[in-house]
Every structure is written in C-alpha cells, then in structure tokens.
Amino acid sequence: MTGPSFDPQAGYLVTAAADFINFSDQTFTNFYQPVLGPVAFSLFYALRSQLIAAPTLADRRLQSTLLVQINAGQNQVSEGLRRLEGMGIVTTYFQHDAQGDLYVYELQATLTPAKFLNDNLLSVLLLEAIGEPAFKRLVKRARRYQLTGDRTGLKNISHHFLDTYQVDQREVVNVPAAVKQAQVTAPTTQPRSLVTTSADFDWPTLLALLKGQPVARDDLASHRELIEVEHQLYGIDEPTMARLIRGALDLATNHFDAKKFKRQVAAHYKQAASSAATPKHEVNDNDSRLTDKDRQLLKSTDNYAPVAFLQALKEQTGGYVTASERNVLTRLIQDGKLPSPVINVLVWYVIADLGNATLKGSFVDAIANDWLRAGVHDGAGALIQLKKFNQDRQQGAVKRSNKKHSYRRMEVRETMPDWSKQDEAARTKKASAAALAKARARQANNRKGR
C-alpha cells in the first residue's frame, strides 16, 4: 500500500546501501530517467547531495528544504519519491521519536545495463517510454564491447581462485575477529521483486495450448515473469498469449525470443485497444443504490484490462495514454490491493466524470487509499463509495480537513463507455476535427483551472 504523503515538517536523513559505490550516473540517466520523469530524477540527485559520512539521527533536516532545493511542490515530490521507491533506487524507512517524524532515505545502486534489460518489468517500461528505435540504440551501446559472432568454439580456461592464491586453512575455519566484525556490520540485502505473480493467469492452460509446438518448456519457465507482467499490464488471456508466444519463436532455433515477444505484445495492444473485448462474465449486482447506468458502466469496467480501458477512454477525447499514466496503472496492478474492475472505475471517474486530461499519481493514490480503508473490493463497491462520499459531503456529515485531495460530485451522466456497445466500424473511426478541437479546448481549460 502507498505510504503517507510527503510531509515538509518531518525530518529526514539520507544514507546509502553498501553497494552504492557501484552507482552509475550514465546508467541512471540513460535507463532510469525516461521511466522516472524529471521530478523524480531531480529528487534523487537532491537526496544524493545530502549524503554525509557516518550520519546519525542528530543530523536530520526538515524535508521542506528538499522542496526548495528542487523547486517543486509537495505533491510533485511525493509522486517523485514513489517513483524512486518503485524503481528500487530508493528505500524509505520511518520512525517517530521525541523529535517528531523521521524518514530515512537509503540510496541504492543502479542495476547494470544487462541486468536492467533482463528485468522484464523495467525493460518493458523503458521500451514504452522511449520507443523501439531508441531502445535498440541503448541495447547496442550496452553490449558494444561484447564479442560478436559465433562463440561456440571458445572454452573457458581461466584459473580458479585456489589455483592461484594460498590461504591458510586455519584462518578460513577460524575466521579472524576483524573479518567477523565486518560481516556482522555489513547488512545483507535481498534483491527486490518489482512484480508479483498473477493469481488469475492459468499457466497449465497456457502450456496445454502450446503442447506440440516447437517452443521448449525451459524457455517458457525462464521467461515466466515477462509473460505474466505482460498479462497484468494488458489483460492478455491464455489463448491470445499462446498465439503471441508462437509468433515470437526464433525460426532458426525454435527458442523463445523475448525481444520479438515484447514487440508482438506492443503491436497486439495497439490493435486491441481499438476493438471491444469479449465479456468475461455478466455483472449481477442488485444493490438498490446502483442505477441501470451504473450497471452498464460496471459491465464495461469488468471487461477490460486497465491500460486498454484507459486507452479507449482517451480515444474518445482524441488523447493518448502517456508513459506516466502507464506507470501509475502498473504500480496499482503491481501493488495487488485493488482488482482491475476497481482500477477501471477509478480511471473512469478521473478521466470521464471529472474530465481530467491525464491520471495524476498523487490524486489516484488518494482515492485508492480511501477505497482500501473503506474495504472496496469490486467495481460496484467503488461506485457505491463514490456515491456515499458525495452524499456525506452534501450533508456536511464528514469533515476531511487533512485530505490533500477531495472528490467532485460523481454522476453517471450517460451509459458508459459508448465504445462498449459500438460496432467495429464506429470503434475504429478516427475522431473528427471538430471533436479533436473540442477535446483540446477542454484539456486547455482544465490546465488553466489548476
């Protein structure tokens, strides 16, 4: 679950992990910055400038100094910090003591380019952020010193450690006190997992669909995380996933080609975003607080993966899904606290009902946390929670002075979304010039009102 908002009056310290000496500015700029965005990128270097030798709790400073240093607002810094944490480049610790709240930000080393590219979630986000041509250039640069061509004739004849160095066996058995002390004081950290296994993806069914195909099961097992990441991001079902995997096989070796697979998924996503999904199941909620229009909306939110749902809403207004919005949705999916239909209701509320041009991470987090506290677990519950909030606000029964964000009156003005009941020709039709002009004018007015 997302932590509390950034508090300017709290204290903070900056420390670094033991392997931070391996941090690479070039890797951080080339691989991390396109996904992090400018505020998170600046925040990291602001934090790094506060590193001091042997920090203690007495060295704390007010977090308001960070706002001044990077010239950004509280909400921007809060979102930037979440991005750094999500990318595994900052680990945040908290405690409350006699001097008040204290946050300790531990800076982490960058992954090597090879490890970054081999991380399915990170490489997918980077590909989406910079596009395939720039991505290929980064890959080529990261591997520029590797031997090209056939390596099968090479044999490793390197000497082993004990073939070269002599170590007193007594010292190995009875480790010297200085070595023991160094090992005790050096914390060991486990690598962070940036994605959780998807519980609703039927792996045995996928294997059955691929039975008799030339793809090796070992290939699938080694790329299972990548396959499930793409499933979570885009809601790709098992038969479609099997077809995409078959299309990603290397014709010469019959091995699974991860890069080709990512390109296939990207192409499929662009095509699927403009076509209706097959309904998974009918929503049957007889709660008297839900109107017929509410139930029609719930059918739509239940049938789409969050990214595809957002894309369809954006196409209605002539907009497009930004890399920042994909990051927001990825973080919600990765957290696993809210099901996809609930996330879709949240997306509809922010984009369609409130008329915002984009999803803002801090605003989305405020709503998501409110729904989690209220125990919302399905789309119907999310709509009911919105109705309850508006009723409470109108009656003046609930005071939310400590909230950084508040909801506007929620009203399902029409059966939503229109594209859920249009035929293929209507769904794929480009927006008219008048519609695009109207959408851009509305977005400009939204920006002026902020």
Secondary structure as a PSIPRED ss2 file (coil, helix, strand):
# PSIPRED VFORMAT (PSIPRED V4.0)

   1 M C   1.000  0.000  0.000
   2 T C   1.000  0.000  0.000
   3 G C   1.000  0.000  0.000
   4 P C   1.000  0.000  0.000
   5 S C   1.000  0.000  0.000
   6 F C   1.000  0.000  0.000
   7 D C   1.000  0.000  0.000
   8 P C   1.000  0.000  0.000
   9 Q C   1.000  0.000  0.000
  10 A C   1.000  0.000  0.000
  11 G E   0.000  0.000  1.000
  12 Y E   0.000  0.000  1.000
  13 L E   0.000  0.000  1.000
  14 V E   0.000  0.000  1.000
  15 T E   0.000  0.000  1.000
  16 A E   0.000  0.000  1.000
  17 A C   1.000  0.000  0.000
  18 A C   1.000  0.000  0.000
  19 D C   1.000  0.000  0.000
  20 F H   0.000  1.000  0.000
  21 I H   0.000  1.000  0.000
  22 N H   0.000  1.000  0.000
  23 F C   1.000  0.000  0.000
  24 S C   1.000  0.000  0.000
  25 D H   0.000  1.000  0.000
  26 Q H   0.000  1.000  0.000
  27 T H   0.000  1.000  0.000
  28 F H   0.000  1.000  0.000
  29 T H   0.000  1.000  0.000
  30 N H   0.000  1.000  0.000
  31 F H   0.000  1.000  0.000
  32 Y H   0.000  1.000  0.000
  33 Q H   0.000  1.000  0.000
  34 P H   0.000  1.000  0.000
  35 V H   0.000  1.000  0.000
  36 L H   0.000  1.000  0.000
  37 G C   1.000  0.000  0.000
  38 P H   0.000  1.000  0.000
  39 V H   0.000  1.000  0.000
  40 A H   0.000  1.000  0.000
  41 F H   0.000  1.000  0.000
  42 S H   0.000  1.000  0.000
  43 L H   0.000  1.000  0.000
  44 F H   0.000  1.000  0.000
  45 Y H   0.000  1.000  0.000
  46 A H   0.000  1.000  0.000
  47 L H   0.000  1.000  0.000
  48 R H   0.000  1.000  0.000
  49 S C   1.000  0.000  0.000
  50 Q C   1.000  0.000  0.000
  51 L C   1.000  0.000  0.000
  52 I C   1.000  0.000  0.000
  53 A C   1.000  0.000  0.000
  54 A C   1.000  0.000  0.000
  55 P C   1.000  0.000  0.000
  56 T C   1.000  0.000  0.000
  57 L H   0.000  1.000  0.000
  58 A H   0.000  1.000  0.000
  59 D H   0.000  1.000  0.000
  60 R C   1.000  0.000  0.000
  61 R E   0.000  0.000  1.000
  62 L E   0.000  0.000  1.000
  63 Q C   1.000  0.000  0.000
  64 S H   0.000  1.000  0.000
  65 T H   0.000  1.000  0.000
  66 L H   0.000  1.000  0.000
  67 L H   0.000  1.000  0.000
  68 V H   0.000  1.000  0.000
  69 Q H   0.000  1.000  0.000
  70 I H   0.000  1.000  0.000
  71 N C   1.000  0.000  0.000
  72 A C   1.000  0.000  0.000
  73 G C   1.000  0.000  0.000
  74 Q H   0.000  1.000  0.000
  75 N H   0.000  1.000  0.000
  76 Q H   0.000  1.000  0.000
  77 V H   0.000  1.000  0.000
  78 S H   0.000  1.000  0.000
  79 E H   0.000  1.000  0.000
  80 G H   0.000  1.000  0.000
  81 L H   0.000  1.000  0.000
  82 R H   0.000  1.000  0.000
  83 R H   0.000  1.000  0.000
  84 L H   0.000  1.000  0.000
  85 E H   0.000  1.000  0.000
  86 G H   0.000  1.000  0.000
  87 M C   1.000  0.000  0.000
  88 G C   1.000  0.000  0.000
  89 I C   1.000  0.000  0.000
  90 V E   0.000  0.000  1.000
  91 T E   0.000  0.000  1.000
  92 T E   0.000  0.000  1.000
  93 Y E   0.000  0.000  1.000
  94 F E   0.000  0.000  1.000
  95 Q E   0.000  0.000  1.000
  96 H E   0.000  0.000  1.000
  97 D E   0.000  0.000  1.000
  98 A C   1.000  0.000  0.000
  99 Q C   1.000  0.000  0.000
 100 G E   0.000  0.000  1.000
 101 D E   0.000  0.000  1.000
 102 L E   0.000  0.000  1.000
 103 Y E   0.000  0.000  1.000
 104 V E   0.000  0.000  1.000
 105 Y E   0.000  0.000  1.000
 106 E E   0.000  0.000  1.000
 107 L E   0.000  0.000  1.000
 108 Q C   1.000  0.000  0.000
 109 A C   1.000  0.000  0.000
 110 T C   1.000  0.000  0.000
 111 L C   1.000  0.000  0.000
 112 T C   1.000  0.000  0.000
 113 P H   0.000  1.000  0.000
 114 A H   0.000  1.000  0.000
 115 K H   0.000  1.000  0.000
 116 F H   0.000  1.000  0.000
 117 L H   0.000  1.000  0.000
 118 N H   0.000  1.000  0.000
 119 D C   1.000  0.000  0.000
 120 N H   0.000  1.000  0.000
 121 L H   0.000  1.000  0.000
 122 L H   0.000  1.000  0.000
 123 S H   0.000  1.000  0.000
 124 V H   0.000  1.000  0.000
 125 L H   0.000  1.000  0.000
 126 L H   0.000  1.000  0.000
 127 L H   0.000  1.000  0.000
 128 E H   0.000  1.000  0.000
 129 A H   0.000  1.000  0.000
 130 I H   0.000  1.000  0.000
 131 G C   1.000  0.000  0.000
 132 E H   0.000  1.000  0.000
 133 P H   0.000  1.000  0.000
 134 A H   0.000  1.000  0.000
 135 F H   0.000  1.000  0.000
 136 K H   0.000  1.000  0.000
 137 R H   0.000  1.000  0.000
 138 L H   0.000  1.000  0.000
 139 V H   0.000  1.000  0.000
 140 K H   0.000  1.000  0.000
 141 R H   0.000  1.000  0.000
 142 A H   0.000  1.000  0.000
 143 R C   1.000  0.000  0.000
 144 R C   1.000  0.000  0.000
 145 Y C   1.000  0.000  0.000
 146 Q C   1.000  0.000  0.000
 147 L C   1.000  0.000  0.000
 148 T C   1.000  0.000  0.000
 149 G C   1.000  0.000  0.000
 150 D C   1.000  0.000  0.000
 151 R C   1.000  0.000  0.000
 152 T C   1.000  0.000  0.000
 153 G C   1.000  0.000  0.000
 154 L C   1.000  0.000  0.000
 155 K C   1.000  0.000  0.000
 156 N C   1.000  0.000  0.000
 157 I C   1.000  0.000  0.000
 158 S C   1.000  0.000  0.000
 159 H C   1.000  0.000  0.000
 160 H C   1.000  0.000  0.000
 161 F H   0.000  1.000  0.000
 162 L H   0.000  1.000  0.000
 163 D H   0.000  1.000  0.000
 164 T H   0.000  1.000  0.000
 165 Y C   1.000  0.000  0.000
 166 Q C   1.000  0.000  0.000
 167 V C   1.000  0.000  0.000
 168 D C   1.000  0.000  0.000
 169 Q H   0.000  1.000  0.000
 170 R H   0.000  1.000  0.000
 171 E H   0.000  1.000  0.000
 172 V H   0.000  1.000  0.000
 173 V H   0.000  1.000  0.000
 174 N C   1.000  0.000  0.000
 175 V C   1.000  0.000  0.000
 176 P C   1.000  0.000  0.000
 177 A H   0.000  1.000  0.000
 178 A H   0.000  1.000  0.000
 179 V H   0.000  1.000  0.000
 180 K H   0.000  1.000  0.000
 181 Q H   0.000  1.000  0.000
 182 A H   0.000  1.000  0.000
 183 Q H   0.000  1.000  0.000
 184 V H   0.000  1.000  0.000
 185 T H   0.000  1.000  0.000
 186 A C   1.000  0.000  0.000
 187 P C   1.000  0.000  0.000
 188 T C   1.000  0.000  0.000
 189 T C   1.000  0.000  0.000
 190 Q C   1.000  0.000  0.000
 191 P C   1.000  0.000  0.000
 192 R C   1.000  0.000  0.000
 193 S C   1.000  0.000  0.000
 194 L C   1.000  0.000  0.000
 195 V C   1.000  0.000  0.000
 196 T C   1.000  0.000  0.000
 197 T C   1.000  0.000  0.000
 198 S C   1.000  0.000  0.000
 199 A C   1.000  0.000  0.000
 200 D C   1.000  0.000  0.000
 201 F C   1.000  0.000  0.000
 202 D C   1.000  0.000  0.000
 203 W H   0.000  1.000  0.000
 204 P H   0.000  1.000  0.000
 205 T H   0.000  1.000  0.000
 206 L H   0.000  1.000  0.000
 207 L H   0.000  1.000  0.000
 208 A H   0.000  1.000  0.000
 209 L H   0.000  1.000  0.000
 210 L C   1.000  0.000  0.000
 211 K C   1.000  0.000  0.000
 212 G C   1.000  0.000  0.000
 213 Q C   1.000  0.000  0.000
 214 P C   1.000  0.000  0.000
 215 V C   1.000  0.000  0.000
 216 A C   1.000  0.000  0.000
 217 R H   0.000  1.000  0.000
 218 D H   0.000  1.000  0.000
 219 D H   0.000  1.000  0.000
 220 L H   0.000  1.000  0.000
 221 A H   0.000  1.000  0.000
 222 S H   0.000  1.000  0.000
 223 H C   1.000  0.000  0.000
 224 R H   0.000  1.000  0.000
 225 E H   0.000  1.000  0.000
 226 L H   0.000  1.000  0.000
 227 I H   0.000  1.000  0.000
 228 E H   0.000  1.000  0.000
 229 V H   0.000  1.000  0.000
 230 E H   0.000  1.000  0.000
 231 H H   0.000  1.000  0.000
 232 Q H   0.000  1.000  0.000
 233 L H   0.000  1.000  0.000
 234 Y H   0.000  1.000  0.000
 235 G C   1.000  0.000  0.000
 236 I C   1.000  0.000  0.000
 237 D C   1.000  0.000  0.000
 238 E H   0.000  1.000  0.000
 239 P H   0.000  1.000  0.000
 240 T H   0.000  1.000  0.000
 241 M H   0.000  1.000  0.000
 242 A H   0.000  1.000  0.000
 243 R H   0.000  1.000  0.000
 244 L H   0.000  1.000  0.000
 245 I H   0.000  1.000  0.000
 246 R H   0.000  1.000  0.000
 247 G H   0.000  1.000  0.000
 248 A C   1.000  0.000  0.000
 249 L E   0.000  0.000  1.000
 250 D C   1.000  0.000  0.000
 251 L C   1.000  0.000  0.000
 252 A C   1.000  0.000  0.000
 253 T C   1.000  0.000  0.000
 254 N C   1.000  0.000  0.000
 255 H C   1.000  0.000  0.000
 256 F E   0.000  0.000  1.000
 257 D C   1.000  0.000  0.000
 258 A H   0.000  1.000  0.000
 259 K H   0.000  1.000  0.000
 260 K H   0.000  1.000  0.000
 261 F H   0.000  1.000  0.000
 262 K H   0.000  1.000  0.000
 263 R H   0.000  1.000  0.000
 264 Q H   0.000  1.000  0.000
 265 V H   0.000  1.000  0.000
 266 A H   0.000  1.000  0.000
 267 A H   0.000  1.000  0.000
 268 H H   0.000  1.000  0.000
 269 Y H   0.000  1.000  0.000
 270 K H   0.000  1.000  0.000
 271 Q H   0.000  1.000  0.000
 272 A H   0.000  1.000  0.000
 273 A C   1.000  0.000  0.000
 274 S C   1.000  0.000  0.000
 275 S C   1.000  0.000  0.000
 276 A C   1.000  0.000  0.000
 277 A C   1.000  0.000  0.000
 278 T C   1.000  0.000  0.000
 279 P C   1.000  0.000  0.000
 280 K C   1.000  0.000  0.000
 281 H C   1.000  0.000  0.000
 282 E C   1.000  0.000  0.000
 283 V C   1.000  0.000  0.000
 284 N C   1.000  0.000  0.000
 285 D C   1.000  0.000  0.000
 286 N C   1.000  0.000  0.000
 287 D C   1.000  0.000  0.000
 288 S C   1.000  0.000  0.000
 289 R C   1.000  0.000  0.000
 290 L C   1.000  0.000  0.000
 291 T C   1.000  0.000  0.000
 292 D H   0.000  1.000  0.000
 293 K H   0.000  1.000  0.000
 294 D H   0.000  1.000  0.000
 295 R H   0.000  1.000  0.000
 296 Q H   0.000  1.000  0.000
 297 L H   0.000  1.000  0.000
 298 L H   0.000  1.000  0.000
 299 K H   0.000  1.000  0.000
 300 S H   0.000  1.000  0.000
 301 T H   0.000  1.000  0.000
 302 D H   0.000  1.000  0.000
 303 N C   1.000  0.000  0.000
 304 Y C   1.000  0.000  0.000
 305 A C   1.000  0.000  0.000
 306 P H   0.000  1.000  0.000
 307 V H   0.000  1.000  0.000
 308 A H   0.000  1.000  0.000
 309 F H   0.000  1.000  0.000
 310 L H   0.000  1.000  0.000
 311 Q H   0.000  1.000  0.000
 312 A H   0.000  1.000  0.000
 313 L H   0.000  1.000  0.000
 314 K H   0.000  1.000  0.000
 315 E H   0.000  1.000  0.000
 316 Q H   0.000  1.000  0.000
 317 T H   0.000  1.000  0.000
 318 G C   1.000  0.000  0.000
 319 G C   1.000  0.000  0.000
 320 Y C   1.000  0.000  0.000
 321 V C   1.000  0.000  0.000
 322 T C   1.000  0.000  0.000
 323 A H   0.000  1.000  0.000
 324 S H   0.000  1.000  0.000
 325 E H   0.000  1.000  0.000
 326 R H   0.000  1.000  0.000
 327 N H   0.000  1.000  0.000
 328 V H   0.000  1.000  0.000
 329 L H   0.000  1.000  0.000
 330 T H   0.000  1.000  0.000
 331 R H   0.000  1.000  0.000
 332 L H   0.000  1.000  0.000
 333 I H   0.000  1.000  0.000
 334 Q H   0.000  1.000  0.000
 335 D H   0.000  1.000  0.000
 336 G C   1.000  0.000  0.000
 337 K C   1.000  0.000  0.000
 338 L C   1.000  0.000  0.000
 339 P C   1.000  0.000  0.000
 340 S H   0.000  1.000  0.000
 341 P H   0.000  1.000  0.000
 342 V H   0.000  1.000  0.000
 343 I H   0.000  1.000  0.000
 344 N H   0.000  1.000  0.000
 345 V H   0.000  1.000  0.000
 346 L H   0.000  1.000  0.000
 347 V H   0.000  1.000  0.000
 348 W H   0.000  1.000  0.000
 349 Y H   0.000  1.000  0.000
 350 V H   0.000  1.000  0.000
 351 I H   0.000  1.000  0.000
 352 A H   0.000  1.000  0.000
 353 D H   0.000  1.000  0.000
 354 L C   1.000  0.000  0.000
 355 G C   1.000  0.000  0.000
 356 N C   1.000  0.000  0.000
 357 A C   1.000  0.000  0.000
 358 T C   1.000  0.000  0.000
 359 L C   1.000  0.000  0.000
 360 K C   1.000  0.000  0.000
 361 G H   0.000  1.000  0.000
 362 S H   0.000  1.000  0.000
 363 F H   0.000  1.000  0.000
 364 V H   0.000  1.000  0.000
 365 D H   0.000  1.000  0.000
 366 A H   0.000  1.000  0.000
 367 I H   0.000  1.000  0.000
 368 A H   0.000  1.000  0.000
 369 N H   0.000  1.000  0.000
 370 D H   0.000  1.000  0.000
 371 W H   0.000  1.000  0.000
 372 L H   0.000  1.000  0.000
 373 R H   0.000  1.000  0.000
 374 A C   1.000  0.000  0.000
 375 G C   1.000  0.000  0.000
 376 V C   1.000  0.000  0.000
 377 H C   1.000  0.000  0.000
 378 D C   1.000  0.000  0.000
 379 G H   0.000  1.000  0.000
 380 A H   0.000  1.000  0.000
 381 G H   0.000  1.000  0.000
 382 A H   0.000  1.000  0.000
 383 L H   0.000  1.000  0.000
 384 I H   0.000  1.000  0.000
 385 Q H   0.000  1.000  0.000
 386 L H   0.000  1.000  0.000
 387 K H   0.000  1.000  0.000
 388 K H   0.000  1.000  0.000
 389 F H   0.000  1.000  0.000
 390 N H   0.000  1.000  0.000
 391 Q H   0.000  1.000  0.000
 392 D H   0.000  1.000  0.000
 393 R H   0.000  1.000  0.000
 394 Q H   0.000  1.000  0.000
 395 Q H   0.000  1.000  0.000
 396 G C   1.000  0.000  0.000
 397 A C   1.000  0.000  0.000
 398 V C   1.000  0.000  0.000
 399 K C   1.000  0.000  0.000
 400 R C   1.000  0.000  0.000
 401 S C   1.000  0.000  0.000
 402 N C   1.000  0.000  0.000
 403 K C   1.000  0.000  0.000
 404 K C   1.000  0.000  0.000
 405 H C   1.000  0.000  0.000
 406 S C   1.000  0.000  0.000
 407 Y C   1.000  0.000  0.000
 408 R C   1.000  0.000  0.000
 409 R C   1.000  0.000  0.000
 410 M C   1.000  0.000  0.000
 411 E C   1.000  0.000  0.000
 412 V C   1.000  0.000  0.000
 413 R C   1.000  0.000  0.000
 414 E C   1.000  0.000  0.000
 415 T C   1.000  0.000  0.000
 416 M C   1.000  0.000  0.000
 417 P C   1.000  0.000  0.000
 418 D H   0.000  1.000  0.000
 419 W H   0.000  1.000  0.000
 420 S H   0.000  1.000  0.000
 421 K C   1.000  0.000  0.000
 422 Q C   1.000  0.000  0.000
 423 D C   1.000  0.000  0.000
 424 E H   0.000  1.000  0.000
 425 A H   0.000  1.000  0.000
 426 A H   0.000  1.000  0.000
 427 R H   0.000  1.000  0.000
 428 T H   0.000  1.000  0.000
 429 K C   1.000  0.000  0.000
 430 K C   1.000  0.000  0.000
 431 A C   1.000  0.000  0.000
 432 S C   1.000  0.000  0.000
 433 A H   0.000  1.000  0.000
 434 A H   0.000  1.000  0.000
 435 A H   0.000  1.000  0.000
 436 L H   0.000  1.000  0.000
 437 A H   0.000  1.000  0.000
 438 K H   0.000  1.000  0.000
 439 A H   0.000  1.000  0.000
 440 R H   0.000  1.000  0.000
 441 A H   0.000  1.000  0.000
 442 R H   0.000  1.000  0.000
 443 Q H   0.000  1.000  0.000
 444 A H   0.000  1.000  0.000
 445 N H   0.000  1.000  0.000
 446 N H   0.000  1.000  0.000
 447 R H   0.000  1.000  0.000
 448 K H   0.000  1.000  0.000
 449 G C   1.000  0.000  0.000
 450 R C   1.000  0.000  0.000
